[in-house]
Amino acid sequence: MQIDTRTLTVQDYDELVVTMKRAYPQMSESIWSKRSIEKLTKIFPQGQICITVDGKLAAVALSIIVNYNEFGDDHTYVDITGNYTFNTHLSTGDVLYGIEVFVDPEYRELRLGRRLYDARKELCELLNLKSIVLGGRIPNYHKHSHELSARDYIRKVRDKEIYDPVLSFQLSNNFLPIKVLKKYLPEDESSKENAVLLQWNNVYYSKKPNTMQDSIIRLGLVQWQMRHFKDINAFYEQVEFFVNVMGDYKSDFVLFPELFNTPLLAPFNKLSERDSMIELAKLTEQIKAKISELAISYNVNIISGSMPVFENNDLYNVSYLLHRDGRVDEYRKIHITPNERKYYGMKGGSEIKVFDTDCGKIGLVICYDVEFPELPRILADQGMKILFVPYLTDTQNAYIRVRHCAAARAIENECYVAIAGCVGNLPGVNNMDIQFGQAAVFTPSDFPFPSNAIKGEATPNTEMTLIVDVDLNLLKDLHYNGSVQILKDRRNDLYETYLK
């Protein structure tokens, strides 16, 4: 048996008539005219879909595109089709409107209707339309109309107390009932002239015209080797090397590790740890400006790991998001480790927010922050799709804490999480002598993602780059259709996470 899905043509008309009569024996007077099929295949050929079985026409779906606001939720079939002229079709419209579906009864066991609807959904996504809308018949309603209103009938079908061959099928294909349409199709006696307004939403829809292409974001992670630099210009050369590489590979983001500029502490090693960090902080503004220039020059957004900032006699651990359009955002590490308090007297920041970028909303936390699940959850509620975590860990067990917590944040917040740290040894700099690291990108754990929920990872303790593509559309699909839907299924009636 050979089953093919393709676009309908005028040459299929004679077979269409035979198949439609078999599908609707009680409505044989309402067969589509050849003139109508000619017009539909001319104005919107992609929207006219058919399935053949061993070369024989077995199923058909017809559609148009409309500007739905012109019709709203109160309309009839005559309204939506322009009295069967299809002059309502508008290639710049926003909704794919289904005007017909039928399957030859001989082939209904093959689930051809599902194939037709899958093809419609793919078309809706490809054309970046908001949704598929249709007026669904309820052909078994006449059996219950003497005791049930149309609204009650729909509820019972939805609750599987009654089976309706059309509405039950639509509901199983994730179409949502919106309302009852009265006198939608006067000749439909079995539905008592009623129809159910049904809608399937395209979760990939975006006002950006190239949403399907724009959903792919390339992440560049730097696994930074700690080394001594003869001066700050040598440090800049190493930073620019990595930015240049990432730019050549068309990365959208470059992530450097936490406190990756601490090799510049070497000249201050005779000072106390806090005083030497204060001296390093005096270089932060200069380094930030230089890396911002690189972001613009190489057309890539850079997350500059983190650097110390000394302000009002307080030391902060600060990460800068340096946009490729020249904008600068900052995030101050909120959760300070016992080590940072003991040696540097670091103070935690107090602002939690997502950042708007040309690739969507991102979150940024630093190392220890990712071990507190409330923080990324708040960012997820603000629309974060990618969480960046620059870290600095000296031992493997410290790294494992960051890694496993980052992986958990990806699953529970339905987002991607990218982590990057320093590697190698740095003798001659107090409290920075050893490092352990492995850059990685974590994903949610469901069928569209890698089975181990790891999109990519670097070789441990080796200076290198990790370049990974992530697809934001997969996150949308997960949110609406995932095996589990964590953000939607939270019991907010019992608990919630919120900012004070």
Number of C-alpha atoms within 10 A of each C-alpha: 5 8 14 14 16 14 15 23 16 16 11 14 18 11 12 25 16 14 21 23 17 17 20 16 10 12 15 13 10 13 13 14 10 16 11 14 19 15 15 23 19 13 15 16 17 17 23 22 22 26 23 16 16 11 11 15 22 26 26 25 22 24 26 25 23 24 17 18 10 10 13 9 14 12 16 20 18 14 14 24 18 13 12 12 14 20 14 20 21 16 15 11 16 20 26 30 25 21 16 14 19 22 23 20 14 11 13 14 8 11 10 23 23 14 16 23 18 13 18 23 19 13 16 25 21 14 19 23 25 21 20 24 25 23 26 24 24 25 19 18 23 15 11 13 15 8 9 14 12 23 11 13 21 25 14 15 17 18 11 11 11 16 18 20 13 14 23 18 14 22 16 11 14 13 19 17 21 13 16 19 21 16 16 24 18 14 13 18 14 17 23 21 19 24 26 23 21 21 22 20 19 19 20 21 22 16 9 10 12 13 18 18 11 16 18 16 19 19 23 30 31 27 29 27 20 21 16 18 15 12 10 13 10 12 17 16 11 13 20 17 11 20 28 18 15 25 21 12 13 17 23 22 27 29 27 30 29 28 22 23 26 20 22 22 22 18 15 18 15 13 13 13 19 17 15 21 25 22 18 22 21 13 16 18 12 11 18 18 14 14 21 25 17 24 27 17 15 19 22 25 30 26 27 26 28 29 25 26 24 17 10 6 8 13 21 26 25 23 28 20 26 26 24 22 16 15 13 15 12 16 23 23 24 21 22 19 14 11 11 18 14 11 15 20 17 24 18 18 15 10 11 19 18 22 18 14 15 11 17 16 18 22 25 29 24 28 30 21 22 28 19 13 16 16 21 27 19 20 23 24 13 16 18 24 23 29 26 27 30 29 27 26 22 19 12 13 11 16 20 15 15 23 27 13 17 29 24 21 27 24 18 17 27 26 27 27 29 27 30 32 31 30 27 18 18 19 15 16 21 17 13 18 13 16 21 21 31 25 30 25 30 29 29 27 22 15 12 14 18 14 12 11 20 18 19 16 19 20 14 14 19 17 17 17 21 21 20 17 16 19 17 22 18 20 23 18 14 23 19 14 12 17 11 13 15 14 15 10 8 11 9 9 6 6 8 10 12 10 8 3
